[in-house]
């Protein structure tokens, strides 16, 4: 499984550092602010698979200090008993996978998806404070800053297989459980590092990063 650790730029604020080198782990201990979806995103696991291997439902509550198994080859985790701090995880799955994608922001693609170099999305040029739109209808499953390397991050669920992510925002206007429409304003872009201006956008299918340019309409 994949975990984010380390950084590529010692001078950049933590929330804006590049995604670091990965290492394999078998378990994850839940921290404050995390959800099942954000943990699944961090380790590139389908949220449904993560729930299944831990003998829980996708809508179940999870708890700070609870250990989740990351071993997708088996389902052997025991229910957690010490339930002190509750993490809400009430978002249901949407049933349809018929997703029609639109660009979240108009701009030049500064950096493209590259699986061999572990670049999992695209950077789209923007001005500071530019409007970011939902790329497809769905349900917001995460809105926060607990995932290192993404700054203020929004993750939206589209059907059973797809998730989209919008990173390094200045402001966000949606929260977990919100239903969004295509082209609905969800955030405004911020700075990446000290002065770079772009939206980092990702699409994942069944937990794995895919090239957004395959799914987005051809740019004019």
N, C-alpha and C positions, 0 to 999 in steps of 0.2 A: 504494500500500500504506500501511498505518497504522503509525506508530511513536509510542510514548509518550515525551513530553518535557515538561519544565517541571513546575509544580505550582500548586495553587490556594490553598495556605495556607502562608506562609513560617514559621509558628510550629510546625507539626505535624511530627513525625518523618517522615523520608523514606518509611519503609515504610507509613505510614498516610495519605499525601497522596492527594487525589482524583486520578483519572485525568486527565491534562492534554490540551492541544490536540494535534492530530495534524498530521503533515506527510508528504509522499510521498517514499519512497526506493525505489531499485531493487535494493540489495544490503544484506546484513546480515553483519557480522563476528562470529563466534561467540566469546562470552566464557565464562569458567569458570562452571560451574553451570547453563548453558543446555542445553536438549535440543531436538530437532526439534519436539516438541509445544509447549514453552513459546515457542519462536520463532514457530511458526505461530499460537499464541494471540495473541501480541503484535501481529502484523500482520493478524489476522483472515483467515487463509488456512487452507483445509483441509489438514491435515498430509499427506495423500496427494498433494495437488497440489504442495505445497512439495517433497516428495521427488521427484516426477516431473520438475519443471522443473530440478532439480539433478542429474538422472541418477543418483539413488541409490534404495535401497529404504527403506521406512519403518522397517525393523529395522536398517539400517546404522549403524555408529558414525560420529559426527561429531567434529570436532577444534577445539580452541581456536585461533583465528586463521584458521580456514577461512572463506571468503566464500560465502554462499548468495545465489543470485539470488532476488529477490522478484517477478520479472516473470512472472505466470501466463499471459501470452499466448504464451510460447514456452518451449522446453526446450533451452537452449544452454549451460548451465554445464559447465565441464570438471572432471574429477576433481581433488581436492586432493592435492598431493604431500607437503607439509611436515607430516607427521603426528607431532607431538610429544606433546601432551596429549590423551588420548582422553576423549570424552564418551560415556557409555553410552547407548544408545538401542535396547534390545533388545525393547521391548514390541510384541507382535503386534496386529493388528487383529482385533476381534470381528466375526463375519460378519453377525449378525442386527441389524436396525434396529427390531425390535418391542419398544419400551421402554415399560414401565409405571412412571410417575413417582410418587413420594411426597414429601411435604414433608421437607426436611432438618432442620427445627426447627419447633416450634410457636410461633407468635407473630404479632403484628400486622405487616402490611406497612407499613413506614414510608415507603417511597419506591418507586414503581413504575417499570418499564421505560418508557423514553421515547426512541425512536430519533431524534426531531427535536432533542432536547437532549443527545444522545450519552450518555444514561444506559443502560448496556447490560445491567443486571440488576435485582435487587430487594434492598432492605434489609429484613430481617426482625428485629423486636425480640427481644432476648434479654437474659439476665442474664450477667454475667461468669462464665465457666467452664461455661456451658450445654453439654450434649451435642449434637454435630452428627452427623447420620446420613447415610449415603449415600442419595441420592434414587432410585437405581436400581442394579441389579447392573451390574458392569463391572470394568474394570482401571484401576488408578491409573497415569496416564502422567506425572504431575508432582507433586512434593511438595517445596516449597522457598520461597525468598524472593528469587529473582533478578528476578521481574517487579515492577517498581516500581508502587506504588499499591495493591498487594493484601496487603501484609504476609505472614504465613505462609499460603501458598496450596496448595490441593489441586485437581488437575484429574483427573477420571475420564472414561474413554472408555466409551461405551455404543453398541455396534454400529459400523457404518462411518460413520455420519453425525453422531452426537451426542457432545458433551462437556458435562460440568457442572463448575462451579467453586465453591469454598467459600473465602472470603477472610477475612483478619483474625482468624486463629485464635491462641489462647494456646498450645495444644499440639496436635500432630498425632500420630496413632497408626498411620499407614499410610505406606508408601514406594512409590516407583515399582516397577512390576511386580506389586504386590499385587493379588489378586483380591478384590473386595468384593461383599457381598450387599446387597439392599435393607434399609434400616433398620439397617445395621451402623454402630457408632460409629467415626467416623474422626477426630474432633477435638473440641476444646472452644473455645468462643468467647472472644475477647479484647477489649481496648479498641480502638476506632477513633479515632485522634487521642488527645486527652488524657483524655476521659471518656465518649465515646459508646459505646453497647453495642448492637450488632446484628450479624447475619450478612449478609454480602454474598454473594448467590447468582446465578449465571449459567448459562444453557443456550445452547450454540451448535450450530447445524446446518450442516454442511459449512463450518465455519470462521466463520460469521456469527452474531452475537448474535440471539437470538429472545426473545420475551416468555415468561418462565417461567410466567406465570399462565395461558397457553394450554394448557400441558402438565400443570401440577400439578392434583391434584383440587381441587374447589371447597372452600374452607375452611368449617369448621362455624360 
